[in-house]
Amino acid sequence: MTQATALQEYPTATGAFRAARIAFVHSLWHGDIVREAYTGFMEEIVRLGFPPQAIERFETPGAFEIPLHAQTLARTGRYAAIVACGFVVDGGVYRHEFVAETVIRALMQVQLSTETPVFSVVLTPHHFHEHDVHRGFFHAHFRVKGAEAAQACHGTLESLARLAGAA
């Protein structure tokens, strides 16, 4: 299988192939920071050989809504993978750890129940303050994490394609 072929189609759990479309779901809370992950993801996934039009972006109000969107998208069968991105911060009311843990567990459940790979760039800092230093750090950090998600997505889809070919 050539790389060009491998990037065009990927196997489903039943062995059928589907086009390598990827859904990128992100929250709008701290959207200027979260969108950096999308930028990093797009730069890297295109560098890895995916056409930009293979990526579809979806927005949710916050991170808590991401798993339902991911599940709905996975169940359509139109996507080879789903990338989820959000920024869960301590807003002064102790609930950020609950939200982050719930979102990550739900994303894992989506992945296991639909057999569609789900990649998480849902991040929860220990401390985040609305000042230039933290905002600058997390802008850069999300860009890096987006690129890392693209690498993980590409590698996983390649691995699943090899596994399907071996079956």
C-alpha positions in Angstrom: 0.0 0.0 0.0 1.5 3.3 -1.0 1.3 6.3 1.2 -1.1 8.1 -1.2 -3.5 5.1 -1.1 -3.2 4.8 2.7 -4.2 8.4 3.1 -7.2 8.1 0.9 -9.1 5.4 2.7 -9.1 3.7 6.1 -10.8 0.5 7.3 -13.8 0.5 9.6 -14.1 -2.2 12.3 -16.0 -4.4 9.8 -13.2 -4.2 7.3 -15.0 -1.9 4.9 -13.1 1.1 3.8 -14.1 4.8 4.1 -12.6 8.0 2.9 -10.1 9.5 5.3 -12.2 12.4 6.5 -11.4 13.8 9.9 -13.7 15.7 12.2 -12.2 18.4 14.4 -14.5 19.3 17.3 -13.6 22.2 19.5 -15.1 24.3 22.2 -15.6 28.1 22.0 -14.6 28.7 25.7 -11.3 30.5 25.5 -11.7 30.1 21.7 -8.7 32.3 20.8 -6.5 29.8 22.6 -8.3 26.6 21.5 -8.3 27.6 17.8 -4.5 27.5 18.0 -4.8 23.7 18.3 -6.8 23.7 15.1 -4.1 25.8 13.3 -1.3 23.4 14.5 -3.4 20.4 13.6 -4.1 21.7 10.1 -0.5 22.7 9.4 0.8 19.3 10.4 -1.9 17.1 8.9 -1.4 18.8 5.5 2.3 18.3 5.9 1.6 14.6 6.4 -0.3 14.4 3.1 -4.0 15.0 3.9 -5.8 17.5 1.8 -7.2 20.4 3.8 -10.7 19.7 2.5 -10.6 16.3 4.3 -10.9 18.0 7.7 -14.2 19.3 8.8 -14.4 21.6 11.8 -17.3 21.7 14.4 -17.8 24.0 17.3 -19.4 23.5 20.7 -20.1 26.0 23.4 -17.9 24.3 25.9 -15.8 21.2 26.5 -18.7 19.4 28.2 -20.6 19.3 24.9 -17.7 17.8 22.9 -18.4 14.1 23.6 -22.0 14.1 22.3 -20.8 15.8 19.1 -17.9 13.3 18.8 -20.3 10.4 19.3 -22.9 11.8 16.8 -20.1 12.4 14.2 -18.6 8.9 14.8 -22.0 7.2 14.3 -22.4 8.8 10.9 -19.6 6.6 9.6 -18.3 9.5 7.5 -15.1 10.1 9.5 -12.0 8.0 9.9 -11.1 9.9 13.1 -12.3 12.6 15.4 -10.1 15.2 17.2 -11.6 16.9 20.2 -10.2 20.1 21.6 -11.1 22.2 24.6 -9.6 24.2 27.5 -11.1 23.5 30.9 -9.9 26.0 33.4 -10.5 26.6 37.1 -12.9 29.5 37.1 -13.0 29.8 40.9 -15.7 27.3 41.4 -14.4 23.8 41.9 -15.7 21.9 39.0 -13.0 22.0 36.3 -11.5 18.6 37.4 -14.9 17.0 37.2 -15.6 18.4 33.8 -12.2 17.5 32.4 -12.4 13.9 33.7 -15.9 13.5 32.5 -15.1 14.7 29.0 -12.0 12.5 28.7 -13.8 9.4 29.9 -16.7 10.1 27.6 -14.3 10.5 24.6 -12.7 7.2 25.4 -16.2 5.6 25.5 -17.0 7.1 22.1 -13.9 5.6 20.7 -14.5 2.2 22.1 -18.2 2.0 21.3 -17.9 3.3 17.8 -14.4 2.0 16.9 -13.6 5.4 15.5 -10.3 6.8 16.8 -10.8 9.9 19.0 -7.9 12.1 19.8 -8.0 14.5 22.8 -6.5 18.0 23.0 -8.8 18.7 25.9 -6.4 20.3 28.3 -6.7 21.3 32.0 -4.0 23.5 33.5 -3.3 23.5 37.2 -3.5 27.2 37.2 -4.6 29.6 34.5 -4.8 33.3 34.9 -6.1 35.9 32.4 -2.8 37.7 31.8 -0.5 38.0 28.9 2.1 35.5 30.1 -0.4 32.6 30.6 -2.3 33.5 27.5 0.9 33.5 25.4 2.1 30.3 26.9 -1.2 28.5 26.2 -1.5 29.9 22.7 1.8 28.3 21.8 1.1 25.1 23.8 -2.2 24.5 22.0 -0.5 24.9 18.6 2.1 22.3 19.6 -0.6 19.9 20.9 -2.6 20.3 17.7 0.4 19.3 15.7 0.9 16.3 18.0 -2.7 15.3 17.6 -2.2 15.3 13.8 0.8 13.0 14.2 -1.1 10.7 16.5 -4.1 10.7 14.1 -2.0 9.9 11.1 0.0 7.2 12.9 -3.1 5.5 14.3 -4.9 5.5 10.9 -1.8 4.0 9.3 -1.6 1.4 12.0 -5.3 0.5 11.7 -4.9 0.2 7.9 -2.0 -2.2 8.4 -4.1 -4.3 10.9 -7.0 -4.5 8.5 -4.7 -5.6 5.7 -3.3 -8.4 8.0 -6.7 -9.7 8.9 
